[in-house]
Amino acid sequence: MRPSEVFLSHSDKDRAFATRICDCLIAHGIPIWYSRKSIIGARQWHDEIGAALSRCDAFVVLLSPASVESKWVKRELLFALQTDRYGNNIVPLLYKPCNYSELSWTLPQFQIVDFSSDYASGCRDLLQIWGMGYREDL
């Protein structure tokens, strides 16, 4: 089922890829909360993240060596795992090979979408989860 809003969890070191994913989802009509585009000016980023986590109904986490090391990615993921609303709406995206079980031992039970070798294929697989097709021309 298509989400009403996606929360994008990522390490700031993976910002370029996170922006690319954000742009793809927006182009396909999926609202997304992404810190680089959603936190405006001098707002309290901690409060903005908490409000978004409480509002969104899908959680996408970018997996990379940097995200495995990020305390904020881990905090956001743990919140999503403990929130019934997210349930089966947690989607890990493998950006770069890493030991993602260090973020949570539960991650291997989720369908992990592999972006590590082919971006277009990853986009197709991600959008297919929500019953949508991928348009490369967007």
C-alpha positions in Angstrom: 0.0 0.0 0.0 1.2 3.5 -0.9 2.4 5.4 2.1 1.0 8.8 3.0 4.5 10.1 4.0 7.9 8.4 4.2 10.5 9.1 6.8 14.0 8.9 5.4 16.7 7.9 7.9 20.3 8.3 6.8 23.8 9.4 7.8 24.7 12.9 6.8 27.8 11.3 5.1 25.3 9.7 2.6 23.6 13.0 1.9 24.0 12.9 -1.9 22.4 9.5 -2.2 19.7 10.4 0.3 18.8 13.4 -1.8 18.7 11.3 -4.9 16.2 8.8 -3.2 14.2 11.8 -1.9 13.9 13.3 -5.4 12.9 10.0 -6.9 10.1 9.5 -4.4 8.8 13.0 -4.8 8.9 12.6 -8.6 6.7 9.5 -8.2 4.2 11.4 -6.0 5.3 10.0 -2.6 5.5 12.6 0.1 8.8 12.2 2.1 10.3 13.7 5.2 13.9 14.3 4.6 15.9 16.4 7.0 17.8 18.4 4.3 14.5 19.5 2.7 12.1 19.4 5.7 13.9 21.2 8.5 13.7 24.9 7.8 16.0 27.6 9.2 16.5 27.7 13.0 13.8 25.2 14.0 14.8 22.7 16.6 15.9 19.7 14.5 15.4 17.2 17.4 11.8 18.3 17.7 11.3 18.2 14.0 12.6 14.7 13.7 10.4 13.5 16.6 7.3 15.1 15.0 8.0 13.5 11.6 8.6 10.1 13.2 5.3 10.4 15.0 3.5 11.4 11.8 4.9 9.3 8.9 3.6 5.9 8.1 6.6 4.4 6.3 10.2 4.3 7.4 13.1 4.0 4.9 16.6 3.6 6.3 19.7 3.9 4.1 22.3 1.3 5.0 26.0 2.0 4.6 29.1 1.9 6.8 28.3 5.5 7.8 24.7 4.8 8.8 25.8 1.8 10.9 28.1 4.2 12.8 25.4 6.9 13.2 23.8 7.1 16.7 20.9 9.1 15.1 20.1 6.5 12.5 20.1 3.9 15.2 17.8 6.0 17.4 15.4 6.6 14.6 15.4 2.9 13.6 14.8 1.8 17.2 11.8 4.2 17.4 10.4 2.8 14.2 10.8 -0.8 15.3 9.0 0.0 18.6 6.1 1.8 16.9 3.2 -0.3 15.9 2.2 2.1 13.1 5.4 1.3 11.2 4.9 -2.5 11.5 5.7 -3.9 8.1 6.4 -0.5 6.7 10.1 -0.4 7.5 12.2 -0.6 4.3 16.0 -0.9 4.5 17.9 0.3 1.4 21.3 -1.2 1.0 23.4 1.7 -0.4 26.9 0.4 0.4 27.8 -3.0 1.7 28.0 -3.0 5.5 27.3 -5.0 8.6 23.8 -3.6 9.0 22.9 -6.1 11.8 25.0 -3.8 14.0 22.1 -1.3 13.7 19.6 -3.9 14.7 19.6 -7.7 14.8 16.1 -7.5 13.3 17.0 -5.9 10.0 17.7 -9.1 8.1 14.0 -10.1 8.6 12.9 -7.1 6.4 12.9 -7.0 2.6 16.2 -5.2 1.9 16.2 -3.3 -1.3 19.6 -3.4 -2.9 20.9 -0.2 -4.5 24.5 -1.1 -4.2 25.0 -2.2 -7.8 22.1 -0.7 -9.8 20.2 2.5 -8.9 17.4 2.0 -11.4 16.8 -1.6 -10.3 16.7 -0.5 -6.7 14.2 2.2 -7.5 12.0 -0.4 -9.3 12.1 -2.7 -6.3 11.4 0.1 -3.8 8.4 1.4 -5.7 7.1 -2.1 -6.3 6.8 -2.6 -2.5 4.1 0.2 -2.6 2.5 -1.2 -5.8 4.0 1.5 -8.1 6.1 1.4 -11.2 9.3 3.2 -11.7 9.6 5.8 -14.5 13.2 6.6 -15.3 12.2 9.7 -17.3 11.1 11.5 -14.1 
